[in-house]
Amino acid sequence: MLGSFVVLVPLLIGIYTVYSARGQSPSASFAIVAPWAPLFAFVAGTALLLIEGSICIALAFPIFMLFSSLGGVIGMMLGKLNRIKTGAMNALLMLPLLTGYAETHVQLPQQLSRSTESVHIAAKPEVVWGLINHAVDIQPAEMRGGLAYAIGLPYPIEAVTQPVAGGRVRKLRWAKDVHFDEPITAWEENRYIQWTYDFKPESFPPGALDDHVLIGGRYFDLVDTSYRLTPEAGGTRLDIVVNYRVSTNFNWYAAWWGRVLVDDSARAILRFYQRRSEQA
């Protein structure tokens, strides 16, 4: 998803919607709210035509609404000037095309971020450790409360550590036939584990994820994840650290969503380990 699509398209929808009603002397409230109807129609059209995936639309819709309202206010101000030539207004329609073309020839900026979460588990470290390395038959209900899964990201089905030549690897299976490896890079029995990610072209079947949220893709990637198990009174403190990358031309917004979703997913995973370990 291009920055021009995220910013300029809703902005222009707002400008044209309110400017076209200039003869009615639109109020400020009209300028803010009126662009939402054509914006919704536009977004619905992109979804029906499969131009954008449902996950991308869900994440982008708040900023769409904001910029369409901003465009509405600009359109109201332009309407009051009443000196804007039709040709100049029509020229604005070229902006998303021109900036979009330019964006495709610019290297995307990279932003590396870190998510850290922690939970107390009323179980011994050995129990938690065993589950981290052998969790099978995971049900959707066990991931309840996770925002990422609620908006359509595949939920995990199993994670099993296996020995390989030169070390160990976690084998992951998610819903929608998603599968990938997590080569283990650090291992301290019952205390600490860290892995990187190995995504293959076949890891994500068509339709499993929107292109813009594809893990290991151009716009988003998981760098590594680690768990630290610390014995404490009444059980174990389990800490998770996830390092990830966001690469878009609007990282000021995409990185915020990245943080929300990665933090939320980390908490959902910790709750899963907590419930299973305490029931073991």
N, C-alpha and C positions, 0 to 999 in steps of 0.2 A: 504494500500500500504506500503510495507516494505521499510526500508531505503536501504537494499541491492538491491532491485529492482530499486529504484530511482537512486542510485549511481553506483553500481557495474555492472549492466547489460549494461547500455550505455557505461560505461568505457571499458568493455571487448569487446563490439561491435567495439569501436574505435580502441582498441589495435589490434584485429585480422584483421580488415579491412586493416589497413595500414601495419601491419607486413607481411601480406600475399603478399603485393606488394613490399617487400624490394628489390627484384631483379631489380626493375625499378627505384631505387634511388628516392623515392618520396620526393617532396618538402614540405616545411612547410605548404604552402597553401593547398596542396593536403591532408596533414595529418589532417588539421582542417576541411575541407569541405567533404572529401570522406566518412567519417562515417555517414553522414546524410542520404544518400540513404538507406543503410541497416537498419538504425535506424527507418526511416519512415516506411519501410516494416514491421519491428518488431512491431511497435506501431499499425499499421493498422491491423496486425494479432491479437493482443490482443483485439482490439476493435471488430473485426469480431467474435472472439471466446467468446466474452463477459467476458474475464478475467478481464478487467478493463472497467469502465464506461467512457462515453465521457467527463464528467465534470472533472474527475480525470486526464484523458489524456491531456485535454486542460491546466490544471493547471501545470502538471508535464513536459510538452513538452519542455519549455525553459531550465529547468535544465537537461533534457535528452540530449539536443543539446550541452550544455556546457560540460558535462562529456564525451560525445562521442568524442568531439573535443580534450579534454584533453587526452582521451585514444588514439586518433590518434597520438598525439605528442609523447606519451610514446611508441606506436608501432613503430614510425619512429626511435626513439632512440634505441630501442631494435634491430631493423633491422640493424642499423649501427654497433652494437656490433657483430652481427653474431656469437654469442657464446651460444645462448640460445637453449637448447635441446628441441626437440619436446615434450617430456614427461613433461618438466617443463611448457611449454606453455599450454598443455592440462590440467594440474593440476589447472591452473587458472580458468577453467570452473567450478570447484567445489566451488569456493569462494561464489558465490551468494547463493548456496544451503546450505552451512555450516553456513554462517552468517545469512541467512534467518531463519534457524532452531533455531539458538541461539536467534534471535530477538523475536520469538514467546514465549520464556520462560523468557523474561525480562519485568518488569513492565514499561509501557510507562510513560515518564516524562510529567508532566502537566505544561502548561504555561497559566496563567490567564492574560488577557489583557483587555483594556478599549478603547472604541471608543466614542469620543465626537464630535458632530456637532451642528451647530446653523444656524438659518435662520430668517430673518425679514419677517413678514406676515402683509400685509395691511388689517387687520381685527381685530375685538375686541377679547380679550381672550375667551369670552363666545362662540364665533363662532368656534374658533379653538378647544376649549375643547369639544364642541358638536361633532365635526368631529372625534376627537381622539376616542371618545366612541361610535360613530355610523357612520362607513364608510361602505357603501354597494355598490354593482354593480361596483366594481373597474375594469377598463378596462386595457388590456395590454398596450395600448398607453399612459395611465397615468403614467406608470412606465418606460417610455422611458428614455434612457440614463443610466439605471442601468446595470452595467457590469455583476452582478450576474445573472440577468434575461436573459441577452444576451447569456450567455453560457449554459443556460438550467435549472436554478433553477426555481421552480414554482413561479409565481407571486401571490400576494394576491388578493382575491376576495372580502372579507368582514371582518370587525372587529367590533364586537358589544359587548358592556358591558352589563351584565345581573346581577340582584341581585341573590344571593344564600344564603343559610343558613350560617350566620356568616360573610357575606361580599359581595364582588362583584367579578366577573370573566369576562374577555374578551374572547369571543368565536371567534376563527380565522378559516377562510376557505381560502385555497390557491387553485391554479390550480392543476390538476392531483389528485383531491380528497384528498388533504392533509388537515387535520383538527386537531386542538389542542386547549388547554385552556391556558389562562394566568391569574392565580390567582393574584388579586390586593392586594398588601401589604402596599401601602401608598396612601392616597387620600386626597387632599386639593382642594376643588371645584374651578375650573377655574384657578388653580395655579400649582398644582403638582400631578403627578400620577406615581406609580411604580408598576411593576409586575414581577413575576417569570414565569417559564414555566413548563407546565405539559404535557409531551409527552407520549402517550400510544403506545403500540406495533402496534396498528391499525392506528396511526396518519399518518404514511407514507406508503401508499400502495406499493406493489412491483413495482419497476421501477420508482417511483416518484423521488428518489434521489439515487446517487451512495452511496455505503456503507461508503466510506471514507469521504463523506461530509454530512452524515446523521446527522441532528441536534438532539442532545440528545444522540448521539451514542458514541462509544468508542473513536473516534478521534476528535470530535468537539461537543461543546454544548454551548447554550446560557444560561447564568446564570440569568441575570435580565436586565430589561430595564426601563428607567424612562424618563418622559418629564417634563420640567419646563416651565411654561408660564409666561413671564414677560411683563407687560404693558409698552410700550414706545411710543414716539412720532410717530403718524401715524399708530399705530397698536400694534403688539405683537412680542416679540422675543421668538422663540420656540427653546429650547435646548433639545437635546436627548443625553442620556448616555447609552451605551450598554456594559455590562460586559460579556465576553465570555471565553471559554476554548479551547485550542488546545492541543492535546495529540498525538504526533507521535515520532518516533525515529529520525526525521529530522525536529525538530521544528524550526531550524535556517532558513528553507525554508518555511515550512508549516505555521508558525506564520506570516511570511511576507504576504503570500497570504491571510491568515485569516484577517489581518489588512486591506489589500486592499479591500477585498470583503465586510467586515462588514462596513467599512467606506463608501464605495460606496453605499451599501444598505441603510445606514442611510441617506445619502444625497438624494437618490431617494425617500425615504419615506417623508422626509421634503419637497421636491419639490411638492410631491403629496398633502400634507396638505396645502402648500402655494397656489397652484393653485385652489384647491377646496374651501378653505376658502375665497379667494379673489373673487371667482365667486358666492359665496353664497348671 
